[in-house]
Amino acid sequence: MPLSRFTLGRGPFGYLQSAASTGSVSEQSFFHASGIGSAFGQSGYFQNQAPERVPLALTRFAAEAERTVAVLYEILAQSVFMAIADIAHFGWFWRRDFAGIDLSQRPNVARWYAIVSAGHAVARASSRVNARYCVGKFYYI
């Protein structure tokens, strides 16, 4: 069974029950790959690592990262969890400072982040990565 068939539920993990749920998980997986990952990565690169400041790129990618957070905010207004996408999205939100993302104006996303980050396995893994790979405010693997 592919990972996209799993969801956070009663469990720590449970199985999806309907085709509609499976579609939602696939939708979030594609949103992660084509939206959050690329927007946060490009925004972070142009803000922190580009050899020269490119105002157009800074503005464009920061706005795209904010737009993807706004989309996620609306999704989380309807549901607490998004299935395996929770873990996929968490990686970028855990490093949101890199992309210049602030969750203070997005309470649905901040609530979701707090719930996911409080999970035992997530907290344990996060602390191990922090101890091993944190250089300043960014992480390098």
N, CA and C atoms as an extended XYZ file, in Angstrom:
423
Properties=species:S:1:pos:R:3:atomname:S:1:resname:S:1:resid:I:1 pbc="F F F"
N         0.847       -1.177        0.000 N   MET     1
C         0.000        0.000        0.000 CA  MET     1
C         0.893        1.241        0.000 C   MET     1
N         0.706        2.182       -0.935 N   PRO     2
C         1.553        3.378       -0.985 CA  PRO     2
C         1.330        4.263        0.239 C   PRO     2
N         2.348        5.070        0.568 N   LEU     3
C         2.244        5.947        1.728 CA  LEU     3
C         1.063        6.896        1.642 C   LEU     3
N         0.676        7.294        0.444 N   SER     4
C        -0.431        8.237        0.324 CA  SER     4
C        -1.748        7.634        0.780 C   SER     4
N        -1.775        6.350        1.096 N   ARG     5
C        -2.981        5.701        1.598 CA  ARG     5
C        -3.110        5.794        3.109 C   ARG     5
N        -2.102        6.347        3.789 N   PHE     6
C        -2.157        6.460        5.234 CA  PHE     6
C        -2.615        7.853        5.640 C   PHE     6
N        -3.215        7.953        6.810 N   THR     7
C        -3.652        9.245        7.319 CA  THR     7
C        -3.464        9.320        8.824 C   THR     7
N        -3.176       10.496        9.331 N   LEU     8
C        -3.207       10.686       10.775 CA  LEU     8
C        -4.662       10.664       11.193 C   LEU     8
N        -4.972        9.881       12.180 N   GLY     9
C        -6.361        9.775       12.610 CA  GLY     9
C        -6.412        9.446       14.073 C   GLY     9
N        -7.300        8.500       14.436 N   ARG    10
C        -7.412        8.108       15.822 CA  ARG    10
C        -6.072        7.657       16.349 C   ARG    10
N        -5.354        7.051       15.509 N   GLY    11
C        -4.277        6.216       15.721 CA  GLY    11
C        -3.043        6.687       16.374 C   GLY    11
N        -1.813        6.450       16.085 N   PRO    12
C        -1.038        7.472       15.443 CA  PRO    12
C        -1.261        7.462       13.945 C   PRO    12
N        -1.494        6.302       13.337 N   PHE    13
C        -1.814        6.253       11.917 CA  PHE    13
C        -2.981        5.305       11.721 C   PHE    13
N        -3.864        5.657       10.789 N   GLY    14
C        -4.993        4.810       10.450 CA  GLY    14
C        -5.123        4.767        8.947 C   GLY    14
N        -6.012        3.976        8.444 N   TYR    15
C        -6.215        3.869        6.999 CA  TYR    15
C        -7.324        4.784        6.537 C   TYR    15
N        -7.181        5.315        5.345 N   LEU    16
C        -8.253        6.096        4.732 CA  LEU    16
C        -9.412        5.175        4.402 C   LEU    16
N       -10.598        5.701        4.466 N   GLN    17
C       -11.771        4.878        4.276 CA  GLN    17
C       -12.485        5.088        2.949 C   GLN    17
N       -12.257        6.180        2.267 N   SER    18
C       -13.051        6.459        1.079 CA  SER    18
C       -12.190        6.935       -0.083 C   SER    18
N       -12.758        6.831       -1.266 N   ALA    19
C       -12.068        7.323       -2.461 CA  ALA    19
C       -11.878        8.837       -2.377 C   ALA    19
N       -12.852        9.545       -1.793 N   ALA    20
C       -12.734       10.995       -1.648 CA  ALA    20
C       -11.545       11.345       -0.757 C   ALA    20
N       -11.346       10.589        0.324 N   SER    21
C       -10.210       10.822        1.204 CA  SER    21
C        -8.898       10.554        0.482 C   SER    21
N        -8.863        9.488       -0.301 N   THR    22
C        -7.661        9.157       -1.060 CA  THR    22
C        -7.339       10.284       -2.038 C   THR    22
N        -8.354       10.837       -2.682 N   GLY    23
C        -8.145       11.958       -3.593 CA  GLY    23
C        -7.589       13.162       -2.876 C   GLY    23
N        -8.066       13.412       -1.673 N   SER    24
C        -7.588       14.539       -0.885 CA  SER    24
C        -6.119       14.369       -0.522 C   SER    24
N        -5.728       13.156       -0.165 N   VAL    25
C        -4.328       12.899        0.169 CA  VAL    25
C        -3.453       13.104       -1.058 C   VAL    25
N        -3.892       12.601       -2.194 N   SER    26
C        -3.121       12.793       -3.428 CA  SER    26
C        -3.017       14.274       -3.761 C   SER    26
N        -4.104       14.992       -3.594 N   GLU    27
C        -4.108       16.429       -3.858 CA  GLU    27
C        -3.082       17.143       -2.985 C   GLU    27
N        -3.041       16.814       -1.696 N   GLN    28
C        -2.088       17.436       -0.787 CA  GLN    28
C        -0.649       17.045       -1.119 C   GLN    28
N        -0.453       15.811       -1.560 N   SER    29
C         0.893       15.377       -1.950 CA  SER    29
C         1.391       16.174       -3.149 C   SER    29
N         0.524       16.386       -4.129 N   PHE    30
C         0.909       17.185       -5.299 CA  PHE    30
C         1.099       18.650       -4.914 C   PHE    30
N         0.247       19.155       -4.021 N   PHE    31
C         0.385       20.536       -3.546 CA  PHE    31
C         1.736       20.709       -2.859 C   PHE    31
N         2.151       19.708       -2.101 N   HIS    32
C         3.448       19.788       -1.425 CA  HIS    32
C         4.581       19.840       -2.444 C   HIS    32
N         4.543       18.917       -3.383 N   ALA    33
C         5.636       18.810       -4.356 CA  ALA    33
C         5.709       20.018       -5.281 C   ALA    33
N         4.573       20.513       -5.707 N   SER    34
C         4.583       21.594       -6.696 CA  SER    34
C         4.388       22.974       -6.086 C   SER    34
N         3.946       23.053       -4.845 N   GLY    35
C         3.663       24.349       -4.242 CA  GLY    35
C         4.576       24.679       -3.078 C   GLY    35
N         4.352       24.021       -1.965 N   ILE    36
C         5.074       24.373       -0.742 CA  ILE    36
C         6.580       24.191       -0.900 C   ILE    36
N         7.000       23.020       -1.340 N   GLY    37
C         8.435       22.751       -1.453 CA  GLY    37
C         9.157       23.731       -2.350 C   GLY    37
N         8.619       23.937       -3.531 N   SER    38
C         9.314       24.842       -4.464 CA  SER    38
C         9.223       26.296       -4.018 C   SER    38
N         8.083       26.717       -3.499 N   ALA    39
C         7.938       28.113       -3.074 CA  ALA    39
C         8.840       28.436       -1.886 C   ALA    39
N         8.829       27.571       -0.871 N   PHE    40
C         9.670       27.812        0.298 CA  PHE    40
C        11.152       27.734       -0.081 C   PHE    40
N        11.505       26.754       -0.896 N   GLY    41
C        12.904       26.590       -1.300 CA  GLY    41
C        13.419       27.784       -2.086 C   GLY    41
N        12.643       28.242       -3.057 N   GLN    42
C        13.080       29.376       -3.867 CA  GLN    42
C        13.109       30.662       -3.051 C   GLN    42
N        12.097       30.847       -2.209 N   SER    43
C        12.076       32.037       -1.362 CA  SER    43
C        13.288       32.058       -0.438 C   SER    43
N        13.566       30.930        0.186 N   GLY    44
C        14.719       30.848        1.084 CA  GLY    44
C        16.036       31.058        0.363 C   GLY    44
N        16.158       30.473       -0.815 N   TYR    45
C        17.398       30.637       -1.579 CA  TYR    45
C        17.654       32.115       -1.899 C   TYR    45
N        16.661       32.795       -2.452 N   PHE    46
C        16.875       34.187       -2.857 CA  PHE    46
C        17.014       35.125       -1.658 C   PHE    46
N        16.435       34.760       -0.515 N   GLN    47
C        16.593       35.591        0.677 CA  GLN    47
C        17.923       35.372        1.386 C   GLN    47
N        18.470       34.142        1.310 N   ASN    48
C        19.593       33.794        2.169 CA  ASN    48
C        20.865       33.327        1.472 C   ASN    48
N        20.759       32.779        0.272 N   GLN    49
C        21.928       32.141       -0.308 CA  GLN    49
C        22.322       32.626       -1.694 C   GLN    49
N        21.481       33.381       -2.355 N   ALA    50
C        21.803       33.854       -3.705 CA  ALA    50
C        23.054       34.738       -3.649 C   ALA    50
N        23.923       34.610       -4.631 N   PRO    51
C        25.155       35.406       -4.613 CA  PRO    51
C        24.904       36.909       -4.735 C   PRO    51
N        23.765       37.294       -5.280 N   GLU    52
C        23.419       38.717       -5.355 CA  GLU    52
C        21.932       38.894       -5.066 C   GLU    52
N        21.557       40.058       -4.577 N   ARG    53
C        20.154       40.369       -4.287 CA  ARG    53
C        19.444       40.657       -5.602 C   ARG    53
N        18.354       39.936       -5.839 N   VAL    54
C        17.551       40.129       -7.044 CA  VAL    54
C        16.147       40.517       -6.562 C   VAL    54
N        15.840       41.823       -6.543 N   PRO    55
C        14.576       42.279       -5.967 CA  PRO    55
C        13.343       41.596       -6.549 C   PRO    55
N        13.310       41.424       -7.865 N   LEU    56
C        12.152       40.772       -8.479 CA  LEU    56
C        11.987       39.341       -7.957 C   LEU    56
N        13.056       38.591       -7.865 N   ALA    57
C        12.994       37.212       -7.373 CA  ALA    57
C        12.612       37.182       -5.890 C   ALA    57
N        13.164       38.098       -5.108 N   LEU    58
C        12.818       38.164       -3.685 CA  LEU    58
C        11.319       38.386       -3.499 C   LEU    58
N        10.790       39.355       -4.218 N   THR    59
C         9.366       39.685       -4.109 CA  THR    59
C         8.489       38.553       -4.618 C   THR    59
N         8.830       38.033       -5.775 N   ARG    60
C         8.006       36.999       -6.395 CA  ARG    60
C         7.937       35.725       -5.559 C   ARG    60
N         9.087       35.229       -5.094 N   PHE    61
C         9.095       33.968       -4.369 CA  PHE    61
C         8.609       34.110       -2.933 C   PHE    61
N         8.830       35.253       -2.310 N   ALA    62
C         8.253       35.486       -0.981 CA  ALA    62
C         6.728       35.521       -1.076 C   ALA    62
N         6.206       36.162       -2.124 N   ALA    63
C         4.747       36.213       -2.327 CA  ALA    63
C         4.193       34.828       -2.617 C   ALA    63
N         4.910       34.016       -3.376 N   GLU    64
C         4.441       32.661       -3.676 CA  GLU    64
C         4.458       31.787       -2.428 C   GLU    64
N         5.460       31.928       -1.586 N   ALA    65
C         5.490       31.176       -0.329 CA  ALA    65
C         4.317       31.582        0.556 C   ALA    65
N         4.038       32.871        0.634 N   GLU    66
C         2.886       33.349        1.415 CA  GLU    66
C         1.573       32.851        0.827 C   GLU    66
N         1.486       32.802       -0.496 N   ARG    67
C         0.265       32.310       -1.143 CA  ARG    67
C         0.024       30.839       -0.801 C   ARG    67
N         1.081       30.036       -0.801 N   THR    68
C         0.891       28.627       -0.476 CA  THR    68
C         0.481       28.455        0.985 C   THR    68
N         1.002       29.297        1.866 N   VAL    69
C         0.574       29.246        3.273 CA  VAL    69
C        -0.903       29.641        3.380 C   VAL    69
N        -1.336       30.616        2.586 N   ALA    70
C        -2.744       31.023        2.593 CA  ALA    70
C        -3.649       29.888        2.113 C   ALA    70
N        -3.213       29.148        1.103 N   VAL    71
C        -3.993       27.994        0.620 CA  VAL    71
C        -4.090       26.952        1.731 C   VAL    71
N        -2.975       26.658        2.366 N   LEU    72
C        -2.973       25.684        3.449 CA  LEU    72
C        -3.843       26.155        4.613 C   LEU    72
N        -3.825       27.440        4.893 N   TYR    73
C        -4.658       28.017        5.957 CA  TYR    73
C        -6.133       27.703        5.708 C   TYR    73
N        -6.585       27.862        4.486 N   GLU    74
C        -7.984       27.579        4.147 CA  GLU    74
C        -8.299       26.091        4.247 C   GLU    74
N        -7.365       25.243        3.850 N   ILE    75
C        -7.566       23.798        3.963 CA  ILE    75
C        -7.689       23.412        5.428 C   ILE    75
N        -6.827       23.972        6.265 N   LEU    76
C        -6.826       23.627        7.685 CA  LEU    76
C        -7.995       24.237        8.447 C   LEU    76
N        -8.704       25.167        7.839 N   ALA    77
C        -9.929       25.686        8.451 CA  ALA    77
C       -11.019       24.626        8.441 C   ALA    77
N       -10.902       23.649        7.536 N   GLN    78
C       -11.909       22.604        7.390 CA  GLN    78
C       -11.506       21.292        8.044 C   GLN    78
N       -10.222       21.101        8.319 N   SER    79
C        -9.738       19.824        8.823 CA  SER    79
C        -8.500       20.042        9.668 C   SER    79
N        -8.344       19.229       10.709 N   VAL    80
C        -7.172       19.358       11.564 CA  VAL    80
C        -5.964       18.708       10.913 C   VAL    80
N        -6.160       17.550       10.265 N   PHE    81
C        -5.056       16.812        9.688 CA  PHE    81
C        -5.244       16.646        8.192 C   PHE    81
N        -4.121       16.428        7.497 N   MET    82
C        -4.146       16.251        6.049 CA  MET    82
C        -3.523       14.938        5.622 C   MET    82
N        -3.341       13.995        6.520 N   ALA    83
C        -2.784       12.681        6.209 CA  ALA    83
C        -1.268       12.732        6.126 C   ALA    83
N        -0.697       11.931        5.271 N   ILE    84
C         0.759       11.860        5.153 CA  ILE    84
C         1.337       13.224        4.766 C   ILE    84
N         0.510       14.069        4.189 N   ALA    85
C         0.958       15.421        3.853 CA  ALA    85
C         1.372       16.192        5.101 C   ALA    85
N         0.804       15.843        6.266 N   ASP    86
C         1.238       16.499        7.498 CA  ASP    86
C         2.744       16.389        7.670 C   ASP    86
N         3.263       15.200        7.467 N   ILE    87
C         4.690       14.982        7.655 CA  ILE    87
C         5.485       15.631        6.524 C   ILE    87
N         5.000       15.529        5.316 N   ALA    88
C         5.693       16.158        4.181 CA  ALA    88
C         5.748       17.672        4.361 C   ALA    88
N         4.619       18.284        4.683 N   HIS    89
C         4.570       19.739        4.865 CA  HIS    89
C         5.389       20.178        6.079 C   HIS    89
N         5.385       19.361        7.124 N   PHE    90
C         6.056       19.737        8.365 CA  PHE    90
C         7.522       20.107        8.137 C   PHE    90
N         8.203       19.361        7.287 N   GLY    91
C         9.618       19.636        7.048 CA  GLY    91
C         9.888       21.068        6.627 C   GLY    91
N         9.057       21.582        5.738 N   TRP    92
C         9.249       22.966        5.302 CA  TRP    92
C         8.787       23.959        6.358 C   TRP    92
N         7.714       23.643        7.061 N   PHE    93
C         7.244       24.574        8.085 CA  PHE    93
C         8.169       24.584        9.291 C   PHE    93
N         8.828       23.485        9.552 N   TRP    94
C         9.809       23.418       10.634 CA  TRP    94
C        10.962       24.368       10.332 C   TRP    94
N        11.269       24.534        9.055 N   ARG    95
C        12.358       25.422        8.618 CA  ARG    95
C        11.811       26.689        7.957 C   ARG    95
N        10.659       27.133        8.393 N   ARG    96
C         9.975       28.260        7.748 CA  ARG    96
C        10.759       29.562        7.834 C   ARG    96
N        11.628       29.711        8.821 N   ASP    97
C        12.444       30.925        8.908 CA  ASP    97
C        13.306       31.098        7.667 C   ASP    97
N        13.750       29.994        7.096 N   PHE    98
C        14.561       30.030        5.875 CA  PHE    98
C        13.818       30.750        4.755 C   PHE    98
N        12.499       30.514        4.663 N   ALA    99
C        11.686       31.141        3.620 CA  ALA    99
C        11.051       32.450        4.078 C   ALA    99
N        11.299       32.856        5.307 N   GLY   100
C        10.741       34.106        5.813 CA  GLY   100
C         9.254       34.026        6.124 C   GLY   100
N         8.786       32.854        6.533 N   ILE   101
C         7.354       32.653        6.798 CA  ILE   101
C         7.066       32.842        8.281 C   ILE   101
N         6.048       33.631        8.578 N   ASP   102
C         5.601       33.889        9.949 CA  ASP   102
C         4.182       33.347       10.086 C   ASP   102
N         3.949       32.504       11.066 N   LEU   103
C         2.619       31.896       11.243 CA  LEU   103
C         1.698       32.692       12.156 C   LEU   103
N         2.148       33.812       12.676 N   SER   104
C         1.344       34.548       13.658 CA  SER   104
C         0.000       35.030       13.099 C   SER   104
N        -0.074       35.267       11.797 N   GLN   105
C        -1.332       35.718       11.198 CA  GLN   105
C        -2.131       34.567       10.582 C   GLN   105
N        -1.677       33.351       10.786 N   ARG   106
C        -2.324       32.157       10.226 CA  ARG   106
C        -2.590       31.149       11.340 C   ARG   106
N        -3.584       31.413       12.202 N   PRO   107
C        -3.796       30.543       13.367 CA  PRO   107
C        -4.117       29.088       13.021 C   PRO   107
N        -4.772       28.839       11.901 N   ASN   108
C        -5.052       27.442       11.529 CA  ASN   108
C        -3.760       26.687       11.254 C   ASN   108
N        -2.830       27.340       10.583 N   VAL   109
C        -1.551       26.705       10.275 CA  VAL   109
C        -0.713       26.587       11.546 C   VAL   109
N        -0.723       27.608       12.382 N   ALA   110
C         0.029       27.563       13.643 CA  ALA   110
C        -0.497       26.442       14.544 C   ALA   110
N        -1.810       26.263       14.601 N   ARG   111
C        -2.424       25.192       15.398 CA  ARG   111
C        -2.001       23.835       14.864 C   ARG   111
N        -2.099       23.664       13.539 N   TRP   112
C        -1.688       22.413       12.912 CA  TRP   112
C        -0.214       22.126       13.202 C   TRP   112
N         0.636       23.130       13.056 N   TYR   113
C         2.065       22.953       13.292 CA  TYR   113
C         2.324       22.524       14.739 C   TYR   113
N         1.648       23.148       15.682 N   ALA   114
C         1.830       22.804       17.095 CA  ALA   114
C         1.418       21.358       17.371 C   ALA   114
N         0.319       20.916       16.766 N   ILE   115
C        -0.149       19.544       16.970 CA  ILE   115
C         0.846       18.544       16.392 C   ILE   115
N         1.281       18.769       15.156 N   VAL   116
C         2.201       17.834       14.512 CA  VAL   116
C         3.545       17.828       15.236 C   VAL   116
N         4.068       18.997       15.587 N   SER   117
C         5.390       19.059       16.220 CA  SER   117
C         5.389       18.467       17.621 C   SER   117
N         4.229       18.396       18.256 N   ALA   118
C         4.132       17.823       19.600 CA  ALA   118
C         4.106       16.297       19.584 C   ALA   118
N         3.911       15.706       18.427 N   GLY   119
C         3.905       14.247       18.336 CA  GLY   119
C         5.241       13.673       18.787 C   GLY   119
N         5.204       12.552       19.484 N   HIS   120
C         6.416       11.970       20.071 CA  HIS   120
C         7.505       11.725       19.028 C   HIS   120
N         7.168       11.056       17.949 N   ALA   121
C         8.180       10.723       16.935 CA  ALA   121
C         8.725       11.983       16.267 C   ALA   121
N         7.859       12.940       15.991 N   VAL   122
C         8.298       14.186       15.344 CA  VAL   122
C         9.216       14.967       16.280 C   VAL   122
N         8.828       15.081       17.542 N   ALA   123
C         9.656       15.803       18.508 CA  ALA   123
C        11.018       15.134       18.681 C   ALA   123
N        11.025       13.820       18.742 N   ARG   124
C        12.283       13.082       18.900 CA  ARG   124
C        13.190       13.280       17.684 C   ARG   124
N        12.634       13.131       16.502 N   ALA   125
C        13.435       13.308       15.279 CA  ALA   125
C        13.926       14.750       15.152 C   ALA   125
N        13.059       15.708       15.455 N   SER   126
C        13.445       17.121       15.366 CA  SER   126
C        14.603       17.434       16.293 C   SER   126
N        14.560       16.920       17.503 N   SER   127
C        15.638       17.205       18.454 CA  SER   127
C        16.954       16.589       17.986 C   SER   127
N        16.891       15.420       17.379 N   ARG   128
C        18.124       14.800       16.864 CA  ARG   128
C        18.716       15.612       15.718 C   ARG   128
N        17.870       16.094       14.820 N   VAL   129
C        18.370       16.892       13.701 CA  VAL   129
C        18.908       18.224       14.220 C   VAL   129
N        18.195       18.852       15.142 N   ASN   130
C        18.673       20.117       15.714 CA  ASN   130
C        20.049       19.958       16.331 C   ASN   130
N        20.252       18.886       17.067 N   ALA   131
C        21.526       18.669       17.748 CA  ALA   131
C        22.661       18.408       16.767 C   ALA   131
N        22.340       17.827       15.630 N   ARG   132
C        23.387       17.390       14.714 CA  ARG   132
C        23.659       18.341       13.552 C   ARG   132
N        22.625       19.006       13.038 N   TYR   133
C        22.772       19.724       11.767 CA  TYR   133
C        22.501       21.222       11.820 C   TYR   133
N        22.164       21.759       12.963 N   CYS   134
C        21.822       23.189       13.020 CA  CYS   134
C        23.103       24.031       13.024 C   CYS   134
N        23.162       24.978       12.074 N   VAL   135
C        24.266       25.927       11.993 CA  VAL   135
C        23.619       27.303       11.963 C   VAL   135
N        23.736       28.026       13.051 N   GLY   136
C        23.031       29.306       13.148 CA  GLY   136
C        21.541       29.037       13.196 C   GLY   136
N        20.796       29.692       12.326 N   LYS   137
C        19.349       29.471       12.312 CA  LYS   137
C        18.905       28.539       11.195 C   LYS   137
N        19.841       27.988       10.429 N   PHE   138
C        19.495       27.101        9.318 CA  PHE   138
C        20.039       25.705        9.539 C   PHE   138
N        19.480       24.759        8.829 N   TYR   139
C        19.847       23.359        8.963 CA  TYR   139
C        20.534       22.885        7.683 C   TYR   139
N        21.573       22.132        7.851 N   TYR   140
C        22.304       21.593        6.712 CA  TYR   140
C        22.449       20.094        6.893 C   TYR   140
N        22.090       19.371        5.865 N   ILE   141
C        22.190       17.906        5.930 CA  ILE   141
C        23.099       17.437        4.822 C   ILE   141
